[in-house]
Amino acid sequence: MCGGKGTRLESSHEKPLHPIAGTPMVDHVLSGLAASRLETIYTAVSPNAPETRAHLEETDGVTTIETAGDGYVADLMGLLERPDLSPPMLTVAADLPLLEAPVVDRVLAAHGDSDASRTVCVPVALKRRLGVSIDTRLESADHLAPTGVNVVGTASDSTSMIDVHYDSRLAVNVNRLEDARIAADRLSRSAEGR
């Protein structure tokens, strides 16, 4: 999902293209997804981010799909109405530059053969400890923050589960410039083996 405006980020770049450690944020996410056990990667773009669309259309291994750009939930609902896409599917926001294949594979393994949809969350306390912004909390569990990773299941009812993960790679959503700095610092330390 990479069609948002990114107004909170206050970047001179479209949000998915904001550089983290010199690389567009969306490219970090795509690297993690490509190295995972996922079979196909689609990128949901919108009129809000035309440079992102152009960038992704030149990226090997992904197919771009146009959405209305009305927001994450509305755009996701539009994707689910497409006859060429069907659950189960993993949805990932483009603002998770620390995402890596083992994290993706762990989320998929937790889903298993379930028909239920899953919202992947982290404790708000983890986000606080990392110093990143907390822009959204679950209504039903105020101590949890959604990560931007979801598994859309095949159940036709409203069956939905919450998966809680304690992995910092899921907790760093880049919504503000300070979040981008923290993500870049964590990537640099990871590359140095610290």
Beta strands, then each sheet from edge to edge (+ up, - down):
strand 1: 19-20
strand 2: 23-24
strand 3: 42-45
strand 4: 63-66
strand 5: 89-92
strand 6: 117-123
strand 7: 144-152
strand 8: 160-164
sheet 1: 1+ 2-
sheet 2: 3+ 4+
sheet 3: 5+ 7- 6+ 8+
end
